[in-house]
Amino acid sequence: MIVEITGRYTGGLGTLMIHGPSGATIRTAAPLDNHGDGSTFSPTDLAAAAFASCMVTIMGIAARDADIDLEGLTFSVEKHMAASPRRIARLPVTINMPPGLAAEERDLLETAARGCPMCSSLAAELERPVRFAYPD
């Protein structure tokens, strides 16, 4: 499947991107630590967000197929930058799981998350520890 995303430079170290299929838009701005105003997501913030949300989306597909309720699931990701060369060095993710999941459901969901397309697309040297936090 091919999805076209178009964009334009909006000045002030910002961009506007348009998702072809839906027309939805996303703006980016350079971060404060790289000459920008930090007014919205930076391109590398979007990469971090895409990584975490991809894992959760794939978990959602697995949960739907197995009739598992994920209501209450939340997640966070931290983006750690390296200085030279400037790049994303580390993306630790925490996924706060809903209560009441059986051991086999936990295994299914964790395996699904670790098999997301972003996991296969990111550079091997990028550190990406994932912690699944269970309330039980």
N, C-alpha and C positions, 0 to 999 in steps of 0.2 A: 504494500500500500504506500502510495506517495501522498504526502501532505505538504502543500506549499504554504510557507510563512513569508510574508513580505514585510518590508520595513523601510523606515527612513530616519535619517539623522535629524533631530529636532533642535540642534544647537545646545550649547551649554553642557556638552558631554552626555547628552541624552538621546534615546531612540524611541520610536514608536513602532511596534510590530503588530501585524494583523494576521490572525489565523484564518487561512483561506476558507476552509469548510464552514466555519461558523461566523466569521466576521468579528470575533472577539478581539479585543486589543490589550496589549501589555506595554507599559512604558518602562524604560530602564534609565538609570542615572549612574554616573560614576560614583563610587563610594567616597566618603570623607578622606580615607587614607590613600586615595589615589586621585587627588585633584578635583574631586566632585563635590556635590552638595549633599549626597546621601539621601535625597528626597524620596526615593522609592527603591525598589529592588535593583541591585546591580546585575550585570550579566552573570557573574559568578554566584550571586545570591540565587538567581533563577536555577542555575545548575544544581546547587544544594537542595533547593526546594523540589526540583524535578526528581532528584534521587530519592528523597524520602517519600514523596507522594507517589512515585512509581511503585515502591515497595508496598505501600498501603493499598494502592489500587489493585495490584496483583493479589494481595491478601483478600481484598473484597471479592474478586472474581472467584477465588478458591472457596471463600466462605459462602458465597451465593450458591455455588455448585454443590456444596456439602450441607446446605441449610444450617449454617452457623450464624448466629446473631453477633455482629460486631458493634452494636450500638454502645456508645461511650468510649470507643477507641480514640485515643489522641496520640500525637507524635510530635517530636521536635528533632531538629538537626542543627548542629553547630558547624559553621564554615570556618576553618582555620587556613589562613593563607601563608604561603612561603614567600620569602622576599626575593630570592635570586636563584632561578628565574621566578618572577611573580606568577604564582599558580595556586590552585587549590591543593593543599597538602593533606588535609584530614577532614573527614565528614562523619563525626560520630552521630549516630541516630539512636534515639530512645523511642520505643513504641510502647505506650501504656495500654495494655490489653484489657478487655472487659472481663468482669468476673464470671466464674462458673464454667470455664472451658476445661474439657477433659484433656488428659495427656495426649491422646491421639489427635485431637483438634489443635492443640498447641503445636504439635510436630508438623501437622499439615500446613498451618498458617506460617510458621517460621520457615519451612522449606519453600513455600510459595514466595515469601518476601525476599529470600536470598537468591531466588531465581528470576528476579525481575529484569526486564530489558536494560535498565540503567546499570545494574550490577555487571552485566556483560559488556557494557559499552564504555565504562570508565577505565582509565589507565590502571594497570595492575599495581603500580607503585603508590597509588592514592590510598591512604589509610581510610578504612570505612567500617569501624567497629559498630555493631548493631546490638543493642540491649533490648530485650523484651521484658517489660516489667509487668508482673502479674499481681493483682491485688489479694489473691488468696493466700 
